[in-house]
Amino acid sequence: MVKILHNKTFWIGAALVLLMAATRFNHFGSAVALPDASYAVFFLAGLYLGRMRGALAMLALLMFEAALVDFYAINFREINAYCVTSAYAFLVFAYGALWFVGRGYAAHYAVSGKGAIGLMLAAAAAGSAAFVIANVSFYLLAGYFEQMSVWQYVTSVAQYFMPYVAVTMFYVGLAFAAQMLARHFGKPQHEADVV
């Protein structure tokens, strides 16, 4: 048990699970709630945990958690179930895209100013891919849009694109800042003075 508590991977995984559990109820946030961190959680899990042993089990755990939180929100917090249609299953591909972009970028990631730029670009690309996958599947499979053209649908959901990507980048930026601080304060004092 002591070995687990000293394991950085355990703490990263636990933090990501808690972050999604705490924020998944509100897409864009409010005065009393943080915006949904789900996109960032999947991206960061791929970045930080994607190459560990049992990585795909962690991905499956996060997907199960997302579904469990949605079930709880719909059944016990009276959140509207509008988005839970046959397209809901395609969130596996949207979240998988976030995970695998994060995992792929991990080999190039450096905790530095230049690394921050690349990280934000990767997060924006991953968030964009997930948004497109989720919305194309929703348009095609939800059963709500038979009378709406593709162009009408695109223009109606386009207003949500930037908030989704911006929220993803916000949380990824916070994770980067936390990693920078941990790295700075985790160094012995004489090493920190040199930097």
C-alpha positions as CSV (number, residue, x, y, z in Angstrom):
1,M,0.0,0.0,0.0
2,V,2.8,2.4,0.8
3,K,4.4,1.8,-2.6
4,I,1.1,2.7,-4.3
5,L,0.8,6.0,-2.3
6,H,4.3,7.0,-3.4
7,N,3.5,6.2,-7.1
8,K,3.1,9.3,-9.2
9,T,1.0,7.4,-11.7
10,F,-1.5,6.5,-9.0
11,W,-1.9,10.1,-8.0
12,I,-2.2,11.4,-11.6
13,G,-4.9,8.7,-12.3
14,A,-6.7,9.5,-9.1
15,A,-6.6,13.3,-9.8
16,L,-8.1,12.8,-13.3
17,V,-10.8,10.5,-12.0
18,L,-11.8,13.0,-9.3
19,L,-11.6,16.0,-11.8
20,M,-14.1,14.3,-14.2
21,A,-16.4,13.3,-11.3
22,A,-16.4,16.8,-10.0
23,T,-17.0,18.6,-13.3
24,R,-19.0,16.4,-15.7
25,F,-22.3,17.8,-14.6
26,N,-22.0,21.2,-16.4
27,H,-20.6,21.6,-19.9
28,F,-19.5,25.2,-19.7
29,G,-19.6,26.0,-16.0
30,S,-21.5,28.5,-14.0
31,A,-21.0,30.8,-11.0
32,V,-21.0,27.7,-8.7
33,A,-19.6,25.0,-11.0
34,L,-16.5,24.4,-13.0
35,P,-16.8,23.5,-16.7
36,D,-16.7,19.9,-17.7
37,A,-13.2,18.7,-17.8
38,S,-13.9,15.4,-19.6
39,Y,-12.1,16.2,-22.8
40,A,-9.1,17.3,-21.0
41,V,-9.2,14.3,-18.7
42,F,-9.0,11.9,-21.6
43,F,-6.3,13.9,-23.3
44,L,-4.2,14.2,-20.1
45,A,-4.7,10.5,-19.3
46,G,-3.3,9.6,-22.7
47,L,-0.4,12.1,-22.2
48,Y,0.6,11.0,-18.7
49,L,-0.7,7.4,-18.4
50,G,-1.0,6.2,-22.0
51,R,2.3,4.3,-22.0
52,M,2.0,2.7,-18.6
53,R,1.2,-1.0,-18.1
54,G,-2.6,-1.2,-17.9
55,A,-3.1,2.0,-19.9
56,L,-6.1,0.6,-21.8
57,A,-7.7,-0.5,-18.6
58,M,-7.4,3.1,-17.4
59,L,-9.0,4.3,-20.6
60,A,-11.8,1.9,-20.1
61,L,-12.2,3.0,-16.4
62,L,-12.5,6.6,-17.5
63,M,-15.1,5.8,-20.1
64,F,-17.0,3.7,-17.5
65,E,-16.8,6.6,-15.1
66,A,-18.1,9.1,-17.7
67,A,-21.2,6.8,-18.4
68,L,-21.7,6.3,-14.6
69,V,-21.6,10.1,-13.9
70,D,-24.1,10.6,-16.8
71,F,-26.4,7.9,-15.4
72,Y,-26.3,9.5,-12.0
73,A,-26.8,13.0,-13.4
74,I,-29.8,12.0,-15.4
75,N,-31.5,9.8,-12.8
76,F,-30.7,11.6,-9.6
77,R,-29.9,15.2,-10.5
78,E,-32.6,15.7,-13.1
79,I,-30.2,16.5,-15.9
80,N,-31.9,16.3,-19.3
81,A,-31.2,13.0,-21.2
82,Y,-31.4,14.7,-24.6
83,C,-27.9,13.7,-25.6
84,V,-28.3,10.1,-24.6
85,T,-29.3,8.5,-27.9
86,S,-27.9,5.8,-30.1
87,A,-25.1,8.2,-30.9
88,Y,-24.0,8.1,-27.2
89,A,-21.9,5.0,-28.0
90,F,-19.8,7.0,-30.4
91,L,-18.4,9.0,-27.4
92,V,-16.0,6.0,-27.1
93,F,-14.4,7.1,-30.4
94,A,-14.4,10.8,-29.4
95,Y,-12.8,10.0,-26.0
96,G,-10.5,7.5,-27.7
97,A,-9.3,10.3,-30.1
98,L,-8.4,12.5,-27.1
99,W,-6.6,9.7,-25.4
100,F,-4.6,8.6,-28.4
101,V,-3.6,12.1,-29.5
102,G,-2.4,12.7,-25.9
103,R,-0.6,9.3,-25.9
104,G,1.0,10.1,-29.3
105,Y,2.1,13.5,-28.2
106,A,3.7,12.2,-25.0
107,A,6.9,11.2,-26.9
108,H,7.4,14.8,-28.0
109,Y,6.3,16.5,-24.8
110,A,8.7,18.6,-22.9
111,V,8.0,20.7,-19.8
112,S,9.2,24.0,-21.2
113,G,7.9,27.1,-23.0
114,K,8.2,25.5,-26.4
115,G,6.7,22.3,-24.9
116,A,3.7,24.4,-23.7
117,I,3.0,25.6,-27.3
118,G,3.1,22.1,-28.7
119,L,1.0,20.8,-25.8
120,M,-1.7,23.4,-26.5
121,L,-1.7,22.7,-30.2
122,A,-2.1,19.0,-29.5
123,A,-4.9,19.6,-27.0
124,A,-6.7,21.9,-29.5
125,A,-6.3,19.2,-32.2
126,A,-7.6,16.5,-29.9
127,G,-10.5,18.6,-28.7
128,S,-11.4,19.5,-32.2
129,A,-11.4,15.8,-33.3
130,A,-13.5,14.7,-30.4
131,F,-16.0,17.5,-31.0
132,V,-16.4,16.6,-34.6
133,I,-16.7,12.9,-33.9
134,A,-19.3,13.5,-31.2
135,N,-21.3,15.9,-33.2
136,V,-21.3,14.1,-36.6
137,S,-22.4,10.9,-34.8
138,F,-25.1,12.9,-33.0
139,Y,-26.4,14.4,-36.2
140,L,-26.4,11.0,-38.0
141,L,-27.8,8.8,-35.3
142,A,-29.7,10.8,-32.7
143,G,-32.9,10.8,-34.7
144,Y,-33.6,14.5,-34.1
145,F,-32.4,16.1,-37.3
146,E,-34.2,14.4,-40.2
147,Q,-35.6,17.8,-41.3
148,M,-32.3,19.7,-40.8
149,S,-29.7,19.9,-43.5
150,V,-26.0,19.3,-42.7
151,W,-25.2,23.0,-43.2
152,Q,-28.0,24.0,-40.8
153,Y,-26.7,21.6,-38.2
154,V,-23.1,22.7,-38.6
155,T,-24.1,26.3,-38.1
156,S,-26.2,25.5,-35.1
157,V,-23.4,23.6,-33.3
158,A,-20.5,25.8,-34.4
159,Q,-21.2,28.1,-31.5
160,Y,-20.1,25.3,-29.1
161,F,-16.9,24.4,-30.9
162,M,-14.7,27.1,-29.4
163,P,-16.0,26.7,-25.8
164,Y,-15.3,23.0,-25.9
165,V,-11.8,23.4,-27.3
166,A,-11.1,26.4,-25.0
167,V,-12.2,24.5,-21.8
168,T,-10.0,21.6,-22.9
169,M,-7.0,23.9,-23.3
170,F,-7.7,25.6,-20.0
171,Y,-7.5,22.4,-18.0
172,V,-4.5,21.2,-20.0
173,G,-2.8,24.5,-19.3
174,L,-3.6,24.1,-15.6
175,A,-2.0,20.7,-15.6
176,F,1.0,22.0,-17.4
177,A,1.3,24.8,-14.8
178,A,1.0,22.3,-12.0
179,Q,3.7,20.2,-13.6
180,M,6.0,23.2,-13.9
181,L,5.5,24.1,-10.3
182,A,6.0,20.5,-9.1
183,R,9.2,20.3,-11.1
184,H,10.5,23.6,-9.8
185,F,9.6,23.0,-6.1
186,G,10.6,19.3,-6.3
187,K,14.2,20.1,-7.2
188,P,16.9,20.4,-4.5
189,Q,17.4,24.1,-3.7
190,H,20.8,24.4,-5.3
191,E,19.4,23.0,-8.6
192,A,16.4,25.4,-8.5
193,D,18.8,28.4,-8.1
194,V,20.7,27.4,-11.3
195,V,17.5,27.4,-13.5
